[in-house]
């Protein structure tokens, strides 16, 4: 009975995690050396869209001078910001990837409001 339950659990977990593992181990095709900036942007966008955790974030990829890209948008955590950078760098080796991503809860603070009028007097 235990052996049957173990085999069933292994099958279920393999079906659940299997497709993700196959995507993670897929090696990216290198871009040709004469790839245009638009080609690099499309390749980076495809790499982000292929990652199940990053696909829904709506990150923007911009081409910058030389052989570089810049990532813009909001990430829910530092870990996902780092993951986005890593995914693009692995998909297109040899590119400079500039991190312009912001993290929710850290970079979206509200300006400080003055508590009372006495603060104005201290500033003046």
Helices and strands as residue ranges (DSSP letters): H 2-25, H 37-49, G 55-57, E 60-64, E 68-75, H 78-91, E 96-103, H 118-123
